[in-house]
Amino acid sequence: MAGGLPNILSLALLLSLAYLFIAVALAIMRLTDKSGQEIARRIEQVTHGEGLGLEAADIEKKHELSGLRWLDVLLSRHAWSGRMEKVLNQADIKAPLGFFVLLSLVFGVTGYLGSALYADSSLVRLGVALGLACLPYKWVVMRKGKRMADFERQLPEALELVGRALRAGHTFTSGMGMVVSEFADPIRTEFQTTLEEINFGLGVTVALDNLMERVDCPDLSFFVVSVKIQNESGGNLAEIISNISWLIRERFKLKGRIRVLSAEGRMAAWVLCLLPFGVAGVVKMVNPGYFSLLLVDPLGRVMSYLVIGLMTVGVLIIRKMVRIEV
């Protein structure tokens, strides 16, 4: 107990330093955010009649990946930053990409130093650090998946409303406006952005392509492609949209049935993946000396690494079996 107390204090100090680092990073990002000050300055210039026309060339929206200049330059040099920025937009997260990069770095360093207090193996430390560093990315992906799933659930009813509006004599943009008025987020926000692009002079097909680029929903491509074909060749758009709505709804029902039928396999996968770690934890608490052979003895380490590798392969195989694409 006396030996474990310093480790607990060291871990508490480490977590406090990590919390302090995150707070300092947030404060720096807030202080370096000049967008609000710049807007206030330009409004004041226009109010007093100053500076009109002096900055006419500076009207392009400046997109920053981070509130820190050096981090923004560093992220802009890598192609993966653009893909991650797209994921953040699809998840409707307003925080910049640099914040999550710093958060992952803090989590990774904290995990490595914290695991060093209890584990001597460098591989274990790196595994813990990598696992904690991936937590912000995992949270962003989960939030994006939830938002896209909500969009997919709303899409059939929204298209049905557009089809009924077309039958009643309204235009296509009026039908999209009804969706904006009647539905909640996320489909309201995405359709409103598309409608604003059309009102500002962008073509309907181009605005729909931008919608498909912003939203990661395969069912949406049916709607966009059908509208583009109808604009080129003609046809009853109301009937086309109603048929697409019915098709998406039936596909959504089929996905639900498949998910129910594969629930047993997914539960078995969770049990098979977590059972070895649970047994290892119980054995370590009951007989630490018996379990330490896997960590101290060279042959035991080789066996541990082999088992972890085989478990990883098994998890990937089970994941492939229970994930059925429709």
BADOPA-701091 format. One record per residue (C-alpha): residue in one letter; chain; z, y, x. Coordinates in steps of 0.05 Angstrom, whole numbers, plus 5000, padded with zeros to 4 digits. Layout:
<node><type>A</type><mol>A</mol><up>Z</up><north>Y</north><east>X</east></node>
...
***
This chain:
<node><type>M</type><mol>A</mol><up>5000</up><north>5000</north><east>5000</east></node>
<node><type>A</type><mol>A</mol><up>5017</up><north>5047</north><east>5058</east></node>
<node><type>G</type><mol>A</mol><up>4949</up><north>5032</north><east>5090</east></node>
<node><type>G</type><mol>A</mol><up>4912</up><north>5044</north><east>5025</east></node>
<node><type>L</type><mol>A</mol><up>4944</up><north>5113</north><east>5013</east></node>
<node><type>P</type><mol>A</mol><up>4906</up><north>5148</north><east>5070</east></node>
<node><type>N</type><mol>A</mol><up>4841</up><north>5119</north><east>5045</east></node>
<node><type>I</type><mol>A</mol><up>4855</up><north>5146</north><east>4975</east></node>
<node><type>L</type><mol>A</mol><up>4872</up><north>5214</north><east>5003</east></node>
<node><type>S</type><mol>A</mol><up>4810</up><north>5214</north><east>5046</east></node>
<node><type>L</type><mol>A</mol><up>4767</up><north>5196</north><east>4986</east></node>
<node><type>A</type><mol>A</mol><up>4799</up><north>5251</north><east>4944</east></node>
<node><type>L</type><mol>A</mol><up>4786</up><north>5301</north><east>5000</east></node>
<node><type>L</type><mol>A</mol><up>4714</up><north>5278</north><east>5005</east></node>
<node><type>L</type><mol>A</mol><up>4703</up><north>5286</north><east>4930</east></node>
<node><type>S</type><mol>A</mol><up>4734</up><north>5355</north><east>4932</east></node>
<node><type>L</type><mol>A</mol><up>4687</up><north>5376</north><east>4988</east></node>
<node><type>A</type><mol>A</mol><up>4628</up><north>5348</north><east>4948</east></node>
<node><type>Y</type><mol>A</mol><up>4650</up><north>5387</north><east>4887</east></node>
<node><type>L</type><mol>A</mol><up>4657</up><north>5450</north><east>4929</east></node>
<node><type>F</type><mol>A</mol><up>4588</up><north>5440</north><east>4958</east></node>
<node><type>I</type><mol>A</mol><up>4557</up><north>5434</north><east>4889</east></node>
<node><type>A</type><mol>A</mol><up>4593</up><north>5496</north><east>4865</east></node>
<node><type>V</type><mol>A</mol><up>4569</up><north>5536</north><east>4926</east></node>
<node><type>A</type><mol>A</mol><up>4498</up><north>5511</north><east>4915</east></node>
<node><type>L</type><mol>A</mol><up>4499</up><north>5533</north><east>4842</east></node>
<node><type>A</type><mol>A</mol><up>4528</up><north>5600</north><east>4861</east></node>
<node><type>I</type><mol>A</mol><up>4474</up><north>5611</north><east>4913</east></node>
<node><type>M</type><mol>A</mol><up>4419</up><north>5592</north><east>4864</east></node>
<node><type>R</type><mol>A</mol><up>4448</up><north>5639</north><east>4812</east></node>
<node><type>L</type><mol>A</mol><up>4452</up><north>5697</north><east>4862</east></node>
<node><type>T</type><mol>A</mol><up>4382</up><north>5685</north><east>4888</east></node>
<node><type>D</type><mol>A</mol><up>4352</up><north>5684</north><east>4819</east></node>
<node><type>K</type><mol>A</mol><up>4319</up><north>5752</north><east>4816</east></node>
<node><type>S</type><mol>A</mol><up>4277</up><north>5740</north><east>4753</east></node>
<node><type>G</type><mol>A</mol><up>4325</up><north>5776</north><east>4706</east></node>
<node><type>Q</type><mol>A</mol><up>4333</up><north>5835</north><east>4753</east></node>
<node><type>E</type><mol>A</mol><up>4257</up><north>5840</north><east>4762</east></node>
<node><type>I</type><mol>A</mol><up>4246</up><north>5841</north><east>4687</east></node>
<node><type>A</type><mol>A</mol><up>4299</up><north>5895</north><east>4677</east></node>
<node><type>R</type><mol>A</mol><up>4268</up><north>5937</north><east>4732</east></node>
<node><type>R</type><mol>A</mol><up>4198</up><north>5933</north><east>4702</east></node>
<node><type>I</type><mol>A</mol><up>4225</up><north>5950</north><east>4632</east></node>
<node><type>E</type><mol>A</mol><up>4260</up><north>6011</north><east>4661</east></node>
<node><type>Q</type><mol>A</mol><up>4196</up><north>6032</north><east>4696</east></node>
<node><type>V</type><mol>A</mol><up>4155</up><north>6027</north><east>4632</east></node>
<node><type>T</type><mol>A</mol><up>4209</up><north>6064</north><east>4592</east></node>
<node><type>H</type><mol>A</mol><up>4207</up><north>6123</north><east>4640</east></node>
<node><type>G</type><mol>A</mol><up>4132</up><north>6119</north><east>4648</east></node>
<node><type>E</type><mol>A</mol><up>4136</up><north>6100</north><east>4722</east></node>
<node><type>G</type><mol>A</mol><up>4098</up><north>6049</north><east>4760</east></node>
<node><type>L</type><mol>A</mol><up>4046</up><north>6037</north><east>4706</east></node>
<node><type>G</type><mol>A</mol><up>3985</up><north>6006</north><east>4738</east></node>
<node><type>L</type><mol>A</mol><up>4016</up><north>6001</north><east>4807</east></node>
<node><type>E</type><mol>A</mol><up>4030</up><north>5927</north><east>4800</east></node>
<node><type>A</type><mol>A</mol><up>3971</up><north>5908</north><east>4757</east></node>
<node><type>A</type><mol>A</mol><up>3951</up><north>5853</north><east>4804</east></node>
<node><type>D</type><mol>A</mol><up>4021</up><north>5823</north><east>4803</east></node>
<node><type>I</type><mol>A</mol><up>4017</up><north>5794</north><east>4732</east></node>
<node><type>E</type><mol>A</mol><up>4011</up><north>5720</north><east>4750</east></node>
<node><type>K</type><mol>A</mol><up>4072</up><north>5679</north><east>4733</east></node>
<node><type>K</type><mol>A</mol><up>4106</up><north>5656</north><east>4796</east></node>
<node><type>H</type><mol>A</mol><up>4131</up><north>5584</north><east>4791</east></node>
<node><type>E</type><mol>A</mol><up>4189</up><north>5565</north><east>4836</east></node>
<node><type>L</type><mol>A</mol><up>4215</up><north>5496</north><east>4849</east></node>
<node><type>S</type><mol>A</mol><up>4282</up><north>5522</north><east>4873</east></node>
<node><type>G</type><mol>A</mol><up>4324</up><north>5585</north><east>4874</east></node>
<node><type>L</type><mol>A</mol><up>4329</up><north>5578</north><east>4949</east></node>
<node><type>R</type><mol>A</mol><up>4270</up><north>5605</north><east>4987</east></node>
<node><type>W</type><mol>A</mol><up>4272</up><north>5554</north><east>5044</east></node>
<node><type>L</type><mol>A</mol><up>4280</up><north>5496</north><east>4996</east></node>
<node><type>D</type><mol>A</mol><up>4223</up><north>5521</north><east>4952</east></node>
<node><type>V</type><mol>A</mol><up>4177</up><north>5523</north><east>5012</east></node>
<node><type>L</type><mol>A</mol><up>4199</up><north>5454</north><east>5034</east></node>
<node><type>L</type><mol>A</mol><up>4187</up><north>5423</north><east>4966</east></node>
<node><type>S</type><mol>A</mol><up>4120</up><north>5456</north><east>4955</east></node>
<node><type>R</type><mol>A</mol><up>4092</up><north>5419</north><east>5016</east></node>
<node><type>H</type><mol>A</mol><up>4102</up><north>5350</north><east>4984</east></node>
<node><type>A</type><mol>A</mol><up>4059</up><north>5320</north><east>4929</east></node>
<node><type>W</type><mol>A</mol><up>4117</up><north>5284</north><east>4896</east></node>
<node><type>S</type><mol>A</mol><up>4150</up><north>5350</north><east>4878</east></node>
<node><type>G</type><mol>A</mol><up>4093</up><north>5364</north><east>4829</east></node>
<node><type>R</type><mol>A</mol><up>4103</up><north>5297</north><east>4795</east></node>
<node><type>M</type><mol>A</mol><up>4178</up><north>5307</north><east>4791</east></node>
<node><type>E</type><mol>A</mol><up>4168</up><north>5377</north><east>4762</east></node>
<node><type>K</type><mol>A</mol><up>4124</up><north>5346</north><east>4708</east></node>
<node><type>V</type><mol>A</mol><up>4179</up><north>5296</north><east>4692</east></node>
<node><type>L</type><mol>A</mol><up>4230</up><north>5353</north><east>4686</east></node>
<node><type>N</type><mol>A</mol><up>4184</up><north>5390</north><east>4638</east></node>
<node><type>Q</type><mol>A</mol><up>4175</up><north>5327</north><east>4596</east></node>
<node><type>A</type><mol>A</mol><up>4250</up><north>5319</north><east>4594</east></node>
<node><type>D</type><mol>A</mol><up>4257</up><north>5392</north><east>4573</east></node>
<node><type>I</type><mol>A</mol><up>4305</up><north>5407</north><east>4631</east></node>
<node><type>K</type><mol>A</mol><up>4308</up><north>5480</north><east>4651</east></node>
<node><type>A</type><mol>A</mol><up>4343</up><north>5469</north><east>4718</east></node>
<node><type>P</type><mol>A</mol><up>4296</up><north>5473</north><east>4778</east></node>
<node><type>L</type><mol>A</mol><up>4276</up><north>5413</north><east>4819</east></node>
<node><type>G</type><mol>A</mol><up>4314</up><north>5439</north><east>4879</east></node>
<node><type>F</type><mol>A</mol><up>4380</up><north>5432</north><east>4842</east></node>
<node><type>F</type><mol>A</mol><up>4369</up><north>5357</north><east>4831</east></node>
<node><type>V</type><mol>A</mol><up>4347</up><north>5348</north><east>4904</east></node>
<node><type>L</type><mol>A</mol><up>4412</up><north>5380</north><east>4928</east></node>
<node><type>L</type><mol>A</mol><up>4452</up><north>5340</north><east>4878</east></node>
<node><type>S</type><mol>A</mol><up>4421</up><north>5275</north><east>4901</east></node>
<node><type>L</type><mol>A</mol><up>4435</up><north>5294</north><east>4973</east></node>
<node><type>V</type><mol>A</mol><up>4508</up><north>5309</north><east>4957</east></node>
<node><type>F</type><mol>A</mol><up>4516</up><north>5243</north><east>4919</east></node>
<node><type>G</type><mol>A</mol><up>4483</up><north>5204</north><east>4975</east></node>
<node><type>V</type><mol>A</mol><up>4527</up><north>5234</north><east>5030</east></node>
<node><type>T</type><mol>A</mol><up>4589</up><north>5226</north><east>4988</east></node>
<node><type>G</type><mol>A</mol><up>4573</up><north>5153</north><east>4973</east></node>
<node><type>Y</type><mol>A</mol><up>4560</up><north>5138</north><east>5046</east></node>
<node><type>L</type><mol>A</mol><up>4624</up><north>5170</north><east>5072</east></node>
<node><type>G</type><mol>A</mol><up>4665</up><north>5143</north><east>5014</east></node>
<node><type>S</type><mol>A</mol><up>4641</up><north>5072</north><east>5024</east></node>
<node><type>A</type><mol>A</mol><up>4656</up><north>5078</north><east>5099</east></node>
<node><type>L</type><mol>A</mol><up>4730</up><north>5080</north><east>5081</east></node>
<node><type>Y</type><mol>A</mol><up>4726</up><north>5010</north><east>5051</east></node>
<node><type>A</type><mol>A</mol><up>4665</up><north>4975</north><east>5081</east></node>
<node><type>D</type><mol>A</mol><up>4646</up><north>4964</north><east>5153</east></node>
<node><type>S</type><mol>A</mol><up>4574</up><north>4942</north><east>5140</east></node>
<node><type>S</type><mol>A</mol><up>4521</up><north>4996</north><east>5149</east></node>
<node><type>L</type><mol>A</mol><up>4478</up><north>4961</north><east>5098</east></node>
<node><type>V</type><mol>A</mol><up>4532</up><north>4967</north><east>5045</east></node>
<node><type>R</type><mol>A</mol><up>4541</up><north>5040</north><east>5060</east></node>
<node><type>L</type><mol>A</mol><up>4467</up><north>5054</north><east>5055</east></node>
<node><type>G</type><mol>A</mol><up>4463</up><north>5015</north><east>4990</east></node>
<node><type>V</type><mol>A</mol><up>4520</up><north>5055</north><east>4959</east></node>
<node><type>A</type><mol>A</mol><up>4490</up><north>5120</north><east>4984</east></node>
<node><type>L</type><mol>A</mol><up>4421</up><north>5103</north><east>4957</east></node>
<node><type>G</type><mol>A</mol><up>4449</up><north>5081</north><east>4890</east></node>
<node><type>L</type><mol>A</mol><up>4489</up><north>5146</north><east>4881</east></node>
<node><type>A</type><mol>A</mol><up>4431</up><north>5188</north><east>4905</east></node>
<node><type>C</type><mol>A</mol><up>4386</up><north>5158</north><east>4851</east></node>
<node><type>L</type><mol>A</mol><up>4434</up><north>5176</north><east>4795</east></node>
<node><type>P</type><mol>A</mol><up>4406</up><north>5246</north><east>4781</east></node>
<node><type>Y</type><mol>A</mol><up>4335</up><north>5218</north><east>4780</east></node>
<node><type>K</type><mol>A</mol><up>4358</up><north>5162</north><east>4733</east></node>
<node><type>W</type><mol>A</mol><up>4390</up><north>5213</north><east>4686</east></node>
<node><type>V</type><mol>A</mol><up>4326</up><north>5255</north><east>4685</east></node>
<node><type>V</type><mol>A</mol><up>4283</up><north>5194</north><east>4670</east></node>
<node><type>M</type><mol>A</mol><up>4330</up><north>5171</north><east>4615</east></node>
<node><type>R</type><mol>A</mol><up>4329</up><north>5240</north><east>4583</east></node>
<node><type>K</type><mol>A</mol><up>4253</up><north>5241</north><east>4587</east></node>
<node><type>G</type><mol>A</mol><up>4249</up><north>5172</north><east>4556</east></node>
<node><type>K</type><mol>A</mol><up>4294</up><north>5192</north><east>4498</east></node>
<node><type>R</type><mol>A</mol><up>4254</up><north>5256</north><east>4485</east></node>
<node><type>M</type><mol>A</mol><up>4187</up><north>5219</north><east>4488</east></node>
<node><type>A</type><mol>A</mol><up>4215</up><north>5165</north><east>4441</east></node>
<node><type>D</type><mol>A</mol><up>4235</up><north>5219</north><east>4391</east></node>
<node><type>F</type><mol>A</mol><up>4165</up><north>5249</north><east>4396</east></node>
<node><type>E</type><mol>A</mol><up>4134</up><north>5181</north><east>4383</east></node>
<node><type>R</type><mol>A</mol><up>4178</up><north>5171</north><east>4321</east></node>
<node><type>Q</type><mol>A</mol><up>4159</up><north>5239</north><east>4293</east></node>
<node><type>L</type><mol>A</mol><up>4084</up><north>5234</north><east>4308</east></node>
<node><type>P</type><mol>A</mol><up>4061</up><north>5190</north><east>4249</east></node>
<node><type>E</type><mol>A</mol><up>4095</up><north>5236</north><east>4197</east></node>
<node><type>A</type><mol>A</mol><up>4068</up><north>5298</north><east>4232</east></node>
<node><type>L</type><mol>A</mol><up>3997</up><north>5272</north><east>4232</east></node>
<node><type>E</type><mol>A</mol><up>4004</up><north>5252</north><east>4159</east></node>
<node><type>L</type><mol>A</mol><up>4025</up><north>5324</north><east>4143</east></node>
<node><type>V</type><mol>A</mol><up>3964</up><north>5351</north><east>4181</east></node>
<node><type>G</type><mol>A</mol><up>3919</up><north>5303</north><east>4142</east></node>
<node><type>R</type><mol>A</mol><up>3948</up><north>5326</north><east>4075</east></node>
<node><type>A</type><mol>A</mol><up>3939</up><north>5399</north><east>4096</east></node>
<node><type>L</type><mol>A</mol><up>3866</up><north>5386</north><east>4112</east></node>
<node><type>R</type><mol>A</mol><up>3855</up><north>5352</north><east>4044</east></node>
<node><type>A</type><mol>A</mol><up>3886</up><north>5413</north><east>4010</east></node>
<node><type>G</type><mol>A</mol><up>3835</up><north>5459</north><east>4043</east></node>
<node><type>H</type><mol>A</mol><up>3875</up><north>5486</north><east>4101</east></node>
<node><type>T</type><mol>A</mol><up>3848</up><north>5491</north><east>4172</east></node>
<node><type>F</type><mol>A</mol><up>3868</up><north>5446</north><east>4229</east></node>
<node><type>T</type><mol>A</mol><up>3911</up><north>5500</north><east>4261</east></node>
<node><type>S</type><mol>A</mol><up>3945</up><north>5514</north><east>4194</east></node>
<node><type>G</type><mol>A</mol><up>3964</up><north>5440</north><east>4190</east></node>
<node><type>M</type><mol>A</mol><up>3994</up><north>5444</north><east>4260</east></node>
<node><type>G</type><mol>A</mol><up>4031</up><north>5506</north><east>4239</east></node>
<node><type>M</type><mol>A</mol><up>4062</up><north>5467</north><east>4181</east></node>
<node><type>V</type><mol>A</mol><up>4086</up><north>5415</north><east>4230</east></node>
<node><type>V</type><mol>A</mol><up>4119</up><north>5471</north><east>4271</east></node>
<node><type>S</type><mol>A</mol><up>4153</up><north>5497</north><east>4209</east></node>
<node><type>E</type><mol>A</mol><up>4176</up><north>5430</north><east>4179</east></node>
<node><type>F</type><mol>A</mol><up>4194</up><north>5387</north><east>4239</east></node>
<node><type>A</type><mol>A</mol><up>4248</up><north>5390</north><east>4292</east></node>
<node><type>D</type><mol>A</mol><up>4244</up><north>5384</north><east>4367</east></node>
<node><type>P</type><mol>A</mol><up>4210</up><north>5357</north><east>4408</east></node>
<node><type>I</type><mol>A</mol><up>4146</up><north>5355</north><east>4367</east></node>
<node><type>R</type><mol>A</mol><up>4159</up><north>5425</north><east>4341</east></node>
<node><type>T</type><mol>A</mol><up>4162</up><north>5454</north><east>4411</east></node>
<node><type>E</type><mol>A</mol><up>4101</up><north>5417</north><east>4436</east></node>
<node><type>F</type><mol>A</mol><up>4058</up><north>5433</north><east>4375</east></node>
<node><type>Q</type><mol>A</mol><up>4080</up><north>5506</north><east>4377</east></node>
<node><type>T</type><mol>A</mol><up>4058</up><north>5511</north><east>4450</east></node>
<node><type>T</type><mol>A</mol><up>3991</up><north>5481</north><east>4432</east></node>
<node><type>L</type><mol>A</mol><up>3984</up><north>5528</north><east>4373</east></node>
<node><type>E</type><mol>A</mol><up>4000</up><north>5589</north><east>4417</east></node>
<node><type>E</type><mol>A</mol><up>3947</up><north>5567</north><east>4467</east></node>
<node><type>I</type><mol>A</mol><up>3895</up><north>5562</north><east>4411</east></node>
<node><type>N</type><mol>A</mol><up>3915</up><north>5631</north><east>4384</east></node>
<node><type>F</type><mol>A</mol><up>3908</up><north>5662</north><east>4453</east></node>
<node><type>G</type><mol>A</mol><up>3836</up><north>5639</north><east>4456</east></node>
<node><type>L</type><mol>A</mol><up>3839</up><north>5571</north><east>4488</east></node>
<node><type>G</type><mol>A</mol><up>3793</up><north>5519</north><east>4458</east></node>
<node><type>V</type><mol>A</mol><up>3822</up><north>5467</north><east>4411</east></node>
<node><type>T</type><mol>A</mol><up>3800</up><north>5409</north><east>4455</east></node>
<node><type>V</type><mol>A</mol><up>3828</up><north>5441</north><east>4518</east></node>
<node><type>A</type><mol>A</mol><up>3894</up><north>5457</north><east>4483</east></node>
<node><type>L</type><mol>A</mol><up>3899</up><north>5385</north><east>4459</east></node>
<node><type>D</type><mol>A</mol><up>3885</up><north>5360</north><east>4529</east></node>
<node><type>N</type><mol>A</mol><up>3942</up><north>5403</north><east>4554</east></node>
<node><type>L</type><mol>A</mol><up>3986</up><north>5373</north><east>4499</east></node>
<node><type>M</type><mol>A</mol><up>3969</up><north>5303</north><east>4522</east></node>
<node><type>E</type><mol>A</mol><up>3984</up><north>5325</north><east>4594</east></node>
<node><type>R</type><mol>A</mol><up>4052</up><north>5351</north><east>4575</east></node>
<node><type>V</type><mol>A</mol><up>4073</up><north>5292</north><east>4532</east></node>
<node><type>D</type><mol>A</mol><up>4078</up><north>5222</north><east>4559</east></node>
<node><type>C</type><mol>A</mol><up>4060</up><north>5186</north><east>4494</east></node>
<node><type>P</type><mol>A</mol><up>4003</up><north>5135</north><east>4492</east></node>
<node><type>D</type><mol>A</mol><up>3997</up><north>5141</north><east>4416</east></node>
<node><type>L</type><mol>A</mol><up>3981</up><north>5215</north><east>4423</east></node>
<node><type>S</type><mol>A</mol><up>3916</up><north>5199</north><east>4460</east></node>
<node><type>F</type><mol>A</mol><up>3888</up><north>5166</north><east>4396</east></node>
<node><type>F</type><mol>A</mol><up>3897</up><north>5232</north><east>4359</east></node>
<node><type>V</type><mol>A</mol><up>3869</up><north>5276</north><east>4414</east></node>
<node><type>V</type><mol>A</mol><up>3808</up><north>5233</north><east>4427</east></node>
<node><type>S</type><mol>A</mol><up>3792</up><north>5227</north><east>4353</east></node>
<node><type>V</type><mol>A</mol><up>3796</up><north>5303</north><east>4343</east></node>
<node><type>K</type><mol>A</mol><up>3750</up><north>5314</north><east>4404</east></node>
<node><type>I</type><mol>A</mol><up>3699</up><north>5264</north><east>4378</east></node>
<node><type>Q</type><mol>A</mol><up>3701</up><north>5295</north><east>4308</east></node>
<node><type>N</type><mol>A</mol><up>3688</up><north>5364</north><east>4338</east></node>
<node><type>E</type><mol>A</mol><up>3626</up><north>5337</north><east>4373</east></node>
<node><type>S</type><mol>A</mol><up>3597</up><north>5290</north><east>4320</east></node>
<node><type>G</type><mol>A</mol><up>3629</up><north>5313</north><east>4255</east></node>
<node><type>G</type><mol>A</mol><up>3663</up><north>5271</north><east>4201</east></node>
<node><type>N</type><mol>A</mol><up>3722</up><north>5272</north><east>4153</east></node>
<node><type>L</type><mol>A</mol><up>3778</up><north>5295</north><east>4199</east></node>
<node><type>A</type><mol>A</mol><up>3831</up><north>5287</north><east>4145</east></node>
<node><type>E</type><mol>A</mol><up>3814</up><north>5214</north><east>4135</east></node>
<node><type>I</type><mol>A</mol><up>3810</up><north>5202</north><east>4211</east></node>
<node><type>I</type><mol>A</mol><up>3879</up><north>5232</north><east>4222</east></node>
<node><type>S</type><mol>A</mol><up>3909</up><north>5192</north><east>4164</east></node>
<node><type>N</type><mol>A</mol><up>3881</up><north>5128</north><east>4192</east></node>
<node><type>I</type><mol>A</mol><up>3909</up><north>5145</north><east>4261</east></node>
<node><type>S</type><mol>A</mol><up>3977</up><north>5159</north><east>4229</east></node>
<node><type>W</type><mol>A</mol><up>3976</up><north>5091</north><east>4195</east></node>
<node><type>L</type><mol>A</mol><up>3955</up><north>5057</north><east>4261</east></node>
<node><type>I</type><mol>A</mol><up>4011</up><north>5090</north><east>4300</east></node>
<node><type>R</type><mol>A</mol><up>4062</up><north>5072</north><east>4247</east></node>
<node><type>E</type><mol>A</mol><up>4041</up><north>4999</north><east>4247</east></node>
<node><type>R</type><mol>A</mol><up>4042</up><north>4997</north><east>4323</east></node>
<node><type>F</type><mol>A</mol><up>4111</up><north>5027</north><east>4323</east></node>
<node><type>K</type><mol>A</mol><up>4134</up><north>4973</north><east>4274</east></node>
<node><type>L</type><mol>A</mol><up>4105</up><north>4919</north><east>4318</east></node>
<node><type>K</type><mol>A</mol><up>4141</up><north>4946</north><east>4379</east></node>
<node><type>G</type><mol>A</mol><up>4206</up><north>4944</north><east>4339</east></node>
<node><type>R</type><mol>A</mol><up>4195</up><north>4871</north><east>4321</east></node>
<node><type>I</type><mol>A</mol><up>4181</up><north>4853</north><east>4393</east></node>
<node><type>R</type><mol>A</mol><up>4243</up><north>4889</north><east>4416</east></node>
<node><type>V</type><mol>A</mol><up>4285</up><north>4850</north><east>4366</east></node>
<node><type>L</type><mol>A</mol><up>4255</up><north>4783</north><east>4387</east></node>
<node><type>S</type><mol>A</mol><up>4265</up><north>4798</north><east>4461</east></node>
<node><type>A</type><mol>A</mol><up>4337</up><north>4822</north><east>4452</east></node>
<node><type>E</type><mol>A</mol><up>4365</up><north>4753</north><east>4469</east></node>
<node><type>G</type><mol>A</mol><up>4325</up><north>4750</north><east>4534</east></node>
<node><type>R</type><mol>A</mol><up>4347</up><north>4820</north><east>4554</east></node>
<node><type>M</type><mol>A</mol><up>4420</up><north>4802</north><east>4540</east></node>
<node><type>A</type><mol>A</mol><up>4413</up><north>4738</north><east>4582</east></node>
<node><type>A</type><mol>A</mol><up>4383</up><north>4780</north><east>4638</east></node>
<node><type>W</type><mol>A</mol><up>4443</up><north>4827</north><east>4637</east></node>
<node><type>V</type><mol>A</mol><up>4491</up><north>4768</north><east>4639</east></node>
<node><type>L</type><mol>A</mol><up>4455</up><north>4733</north><east>4696</east></node>
<node><type>C</type><mol>A</mol><up>4452</up><north>4797</north><east>4736</east></node>
<node><type>L</type><mol>A</mol><up>4524</up><north>4819</north><east>4727</east></node>
<node><type>L</type><mol>A</mol><up>4558</up><north>4750</north><east>4729</east></node>
<node><type>P</type><mol>A</mol><up>4553</up><north>4740</north><east>4805</east></node>
<node><type>F</type><mol>A</mol><up>4584</up><north>4808</north><east>4819</east></node>
<node><type>G</type><mol>A</mol><up>4639</up><north>4796</north><east>4769</east></node>
<node><type>V</type><mol>A</mol><up>4656</up><north>4728</north><east>4799</east></node>
<node><type>A</type><mol>A</mol><up>4655</up><north>4758</north><east>4869</east></node>
<node><type>G</type><mol>A</mol><up>4704</up><north>4813</north><east>4847</east></node>
<node><type>V</type><mol>A</mol><up>4751</up><north>4762</north><east>4816</east></node>
<node><type>V</type><mol>A</mol><up>4750</up><north>4717</north><east>4878</east></node>
<node><type>K</type><mol>A</mol><up>4763</up><north>4777</north><east>4923</east></node>
<node><type>M</type><mol>A</mol><up>4824</up><north>4797</north><east>4883</east></node>
<node><type>V</type><mol>A</mol><up>4851</up><north>4726</north><east>4877</east></node>
<node><type>N</type><mol>A</mol><up>4837</up><north>4702</north><east>4948</east></node>
<node><type>P</type><mol>A</mol><up>4814</up><north>4758</north><east>4995</east></node>
<node><type>G</type><mol>A</mol><up>4813</up><north>4713</north><east>5056</east></node>
<node><type>Y</type><mol>A</mol><up>4766</up><north>4664</north><east>5023</east></node>
<node><type>F</type><mol>A</mol><up>4717</up><north>4718</north><east>5004</east></node>
<node><type>S</type><mol>A</mol><up>4720</up><north>4754</north><east>5071</east></node>
<node><type>L</type><mol>A</mol><up>4681</up><north>4697</north><east>5103</east></node>
<node><type>L</type><mol>A</mol><up>4618</up><north>4724</north><east>5070</east></node>
<node><type>L</type><mol>A</mol><up>4629</up><north>4792</north><east>5102</east></node>
<node><type>V</type><mol>A</mol><up>4658</up><north>4775</north><east>5170</east></node>
<node><type>D</type><mol>A</mol><up>4624</up><north>4710</north><east>5190</east></node>
<node><type>P</type><mol>A</mol><up>4551</up><north>4720</north><east>5215</east></node>
<node><type>L</type><mol>A</mol><up>4526</up><north>4661</north><east>5174</east></node>
<node><type>G</type><mol>A</mol><up>4563</up><north>4688</north><east>5113</east></node>
<node><type>R</type><mol>A</mol><up>4527</up><north>4755</north><east>5121</east></node>
<node><type>V</type><mol>A</mol><up>4460</up><north>4721</north><east>5125</east></node>
<node><type>M</type><mol>A</mol><up>4476</up><north>4682</north><east>5062</east></node>
<node><type>S</type><mol>A</mol><up>4498</up><north>4745</north><east>5026</east></node>
<node><type>Y</type><mol>A</mol><up>4434</up><north>4782</north><east>5044</east></node>
<node><type>L</type><mol>A</mol><up>4393</up><north>4722</north><east>5023</east></node>
<node><type>V</type><mol>A</mol><up>4428</up><north>4717</north><east>4956</east></node>
<node><type>I</type><mol>A</mol><up>4420</up><north>4791</north><east>4943</east></node>
<node><type>G</type><mol>A</mol><up>4345</up><north>4785</north><east>4959</east></node>
<node><type>L</type><mol>A</mol><up>4337</up><north>4726</north><east>4913</east></node>
<node><type>M</type><mol>A</mol><up>4375</up><north>4761</north><east>4857</east></node>
<node><type>T</type><mol>A</mol><up>4329</up><north>4822</north><east>4864</east></node>
<node><type>V</type><mol>A</mol><up>4268</up><north>4778</north><east>4857</east></node>
<node><type>G</type><mol>A</mol><up>4299</up><north>4744</north><east>4797</east></node>
<node><type>V</type><mol>A</mol><up>4315</up><north>4810</north><east>4764</east></node>
<node><type>L</type><mol>A</mol><up>4243</up><north>4834</north><east>4773</east></node>
<node><type>I</type><mol>A</mol><up>4216</up><north>4769</north><east>4744</east></node>
<node><type>I</type><mol>A</mol><up>4262</up><north>4772</north><east>4683</east></node>
<node><type>R</type><mol>A</mol><up>4245</up><north>4845</north><east>4673</east></node>
<node><type>K</type><mol>A</mol><up>4171</up><north>4827</north><east>4673</east></node>
<node><type>M</type><mol>A</mol><up>4183</up><north>4772</north><east>4623</east></node>
<node><type>V</type><mol>A</mol><up>4223</up><north>4813</north><east>4572</east></node>
<node><type>R</type><mol>A</mol><up>4180</up><north>4876</north><east>4575</east></node>
<node><type>I</type><mol>A</mol><up>4120</up><north>4864</north><east>4530</east></node>
<node><type>E</type><mol>A</mol><up>4068</up><north>4919</north><east>4526</east></node>
<node><type>V</type><mol>A</mol><up>4038</up><north>4932</north><east>4457</east></node>
***
